[in-house]
Amino acid sequence: MKSRFFVASALLLAGCQILNTTNTVEEQTNSKNNNEPPAPVQAPLTPTPQPTITKSPPVAVKPPAKVPTPQEQEDLWRRITMQITTAIPDNKQVRHYRNWYLRYPGHLKTVANRAEPFLFYITEEVEKRNLPLELALLPIVESSFDQFAYSHGRAAGLWQIIPDTGRRFGLQQNWWYDGRRDVVASTEAALDLLEYLHRKFDGNWLHALAAYNTGEGRVFRAIRKNKRAGKPTDFWSLDLPKETSGYVPKLLAVADVIRNQNKYGIEIPAIANKPAVKLIKPETQMDLAMAAKYAGLKLSELQSLNPAYNHWATAPDGPNHLLLPINHVEQFQTNFVSNGKQGMKVVRYRVKNGDTLSVLAQKHQTTTKLIQRANNMTGTNIRVGRHLLIPVAMADDGQLLANRLATRNRNAHGNGYRVTYTVKPGDSLWTIARSQKVKIDQITKWNGIRKNKPLRAGQKLTLWKDSKSGAVIRTVYYKVRSGDNLSAIAQRYKVKVSDVVKWNQIQGQKYLKPGQKLKLYIDVTKVSA
């Protein structure tokens, strides 16, 4: 817009100069005619031959080549970076993170692959609200576009929203569903929060971004502290936590790198500037395996696009929407309609002695409420011999859905998570493999050792353990606080005390120390409610 304004201004000035020049010539001619008498007109002595005029063919003037708008670009990264207008400061913090991204170009390639299904949708939502396009890159900083990301502060999803903030901005969190991992719902909530913070900090985006990371109260306190001390209150002058002080520079650095790939000699995989997924609303609870079958997808593909669902089906009372690859939507709709819009598989079960609704729900990996709804029950009393309809997970290639939900771990070697084992006196590959429930060949492969090579006490071995059925494991580093104990930490993150001890090799340590870091392997589907 500014460039158009500047061009128009230049043309107007040029036009004025031409007009002024013409007037000057006319004035000079008139002045000359007024001061001198007109010369007498004489007839030529001989007729002057008339020159032959040859008409030249008209020269075709090509219109200026049209520059594609951001929305017309083929590469989505280009669409975003064309609209980034923030001046990137060349300070120590920004240089630090820019150098990190340039030093590890594989990270942005991984991010691009993860972002491909979602980035177009996020970009459009940011544009609809007329927000800075840098915000479309924020999930790179928050979660590296890992839709299952989970932090030690209990933040979840692409936008890393904590439980209280999620509920405040309308994101449901229960046994079935965690809206913080719902790509569509969490994007709406995150942009709502960013707009709120932008207003709260009088239009200062750097303050708003800092508040998104650490909370508005902490940023306001830092601003008041600087005002009392007579110091500047811009973001770079505030005394903020280390993580927050690096948060804004990291976003600016990644925006700079993506915008100037050629300059920095880095190549990020292009993302097509067109929709990759579409939201469909079956308006009924859906077994995810059944939905995948209708759409012609692998169950793992459906789960990766719909990470908010903690178990084998969408929530009974909703939400039940699904994101599907855009080229699979028609197939889903056709099969869904042709199967009578059936969303669940129901088995007929005869009640036996000792059965209760809770026992049956646990046995069939469902909930008491769902069984009650399927049988139009208001109470929990059941009698022996009665038949109940029980919604169950549909079998998929011989396995229940729960056995197919396990996805790659951030530190995964295949499926699972990494454990460091310290060799004890008397250990052998056979005893370690047996106690850790892995194979000897796996231990030798993971650690690059030979079977016949003796182990030594204190030697560190890397082991990769399989996650349990249905688990989505993420590694969290928890910093011990004053008053913490193993039981409270384990309860908070829904893990076992014995596992925390094993993961961190703290058997001989009687007490935890404030500041001590613990490595935890969290099943993010269990910590949502």
Buried (B, 14 or more C-beta within 10 A) or exposed (E): EEEEEEEEEEEEEEEEEEEEEEEEEEEEEEEEEEEEEEEEEEEEEEEEEEEEEEEEEEEEEEEEEEEEEBEEBEBBBBBBBBBBEBEBEEEEBBBEBBEBBBEEBEBBBBBBEBBBBBBBBBBBBBBEEEBBBBBBBBBBBBBBBBBBBBBBEBBBBBBBBBBEBBBBBEBBBEBBBBBBBBBBBBBBBBBBBBBBBBEBBEEBBBBBBBBBBBBBEBBBBBBEEBEEEEEEBEBEEBEBBEEBBBBBBBBBBBBBBBBBBEEBEBEBBBBEBEEBBBEBEBEBBBBBBBBBBBBBBBBEBBBBBBBBBBBBBBBBEBBBBBBBBBEBBEBBBEBBEEEEEBBBBBEEBEBEEEBEBEEBBEEBBBBBBBBBBBBEBEEEEBEEEEEBBBBBBBEBEEEBBBBBBBBBBBBBBEBBBBBEBEBEEEBEBEEBBEEBEBEBEBBBEBBEBEEEEEBEEEBEBEBBBBBEBBBBBBBBEBEBEEEBEBEEBBEEBBBEBEBBBBBBBBEEEEEBEEEBEBBBBBBBBBBBE
